Amino acid sequence: MIATATITTTTTPVASATLFSTAFPTSSLISSLKAANFKTLASLNRRNTLRYNSSLSSRPRLLSRRSYRIQASVLQENEKEVVVEESCPPKNFTDNEQKRSLDENSQESSSSSGFERFVIKLEQSVNIFLTDSVIQILDVLYRDRDYPRFFVLETIARVPYFAFISVLHLYESFGWWRKADYLKVHFAESWNEMHHLLIMEELGGNAWWFDRFLSQHMAVFYYFMTVVMYAISPRMAYHFSECVEAHAFETYDKFIKAKGGELKKMAAPEVAIKYYTGGDLYLFDEFQTDRVPNTRRPKIDNLYDVFMNIRDDEAEHCKTMKACQRPGNLRSPHSLAEDAIEEKPESEETVVKEL
């Protein structure tokens, strides 16, 4: 006698699965399905992102409203190297999907899409020029002073998230746009960057008056620049922040490779141990929109581990900023987790037969 169970999902676009079992109860099968659904949902933040309304940015007409299959891609804990992807245009369809989209849109839509690509290229060119200019200045001022350079970087890197939250609160006050997940994710990002800054202060990066003066004034200017940029083009503001985070990743990566042996012999700052190994890591999971919550739990044995985790944090910021540049809805990891646990596909049918 063989017991079999079949689970099918007909209308849910997120996951479709058929499971076979010989001895497992039905509840176990449903739990397995939900786990699979959640892993797929976790990748939506990387592929489906900020859908601008008419008051912020015009919706690209080339995009059709049909759903696209999303394949989850979550980094595993045992991966040793974190790779930051280069920025690319926000449209990335397969050949068949692109052909269908072009067939459904008029010649006017194609012209509008061409203009949009030009605007995107212009925005990114301006951002790269501004970022490279600042990097050249920092290279001259902090050639052989690593910790002060990190202090300046972390003072600047947390500013955009304050600016995003400020503009979002303004729109929320006017009743134009209410996106709770954006506020959650951006606050978690600023919380993470703040702890990076506290670590650099404990390492003595803010010892000189000049470094504090320079970083603080740059941060004030950067804040107002980002507010204006975000109000005009959120896509451009997110890309600029991505450039800053990518530079931070590269800076830490070079530092680790050059002085990894020395760092392994040095003790980790207390603030780093509390942040990365503390009991409440909700906000730590919240800013990593490309990961399932609770899948990254750093170890802090020495200063080398601290800088490894800071570097990996910057990579996660890059992924989130890249995701925000594309039309869609940014979802926090915990919102996806709640949906996977509470929501059950309406078309799910389970049939258990015993022969």
Secondary structure, 3 states (H helix, E strand, C coil): CCEEEEEECCCCCCCCCCCCCCCCCHHHHHHHHHHHHHHHHHCHHHHCCCCCCCCCCCCCCCCCCCCCCCCCCCCCCCCCCCCCCCCCCCCCCCHHHHHHHHHHCCHHHHHHHHHHHHHHHHHHHHHHHHHHHHHHHHHHHCCCCHHHHHHHHHHHHCHHHHHHHHHHHHHHHHCCCCCHHHHHHHHHHHHHHHHHHHHHHHCCCCCCHHHHHHHHHHHHHHHHHHHHHHHHCHHHHHHHHHHHHHHHHHHHHHHHHHHHHHHCCCCCCHHHHHHHHCCCCHHHHHCCCCCCCCCCCCCCCCHHHHHHHHHHHHHHHHHHHHHHCCCCCCCCHHHHHHHHHHCCCCCCEEEEEEC
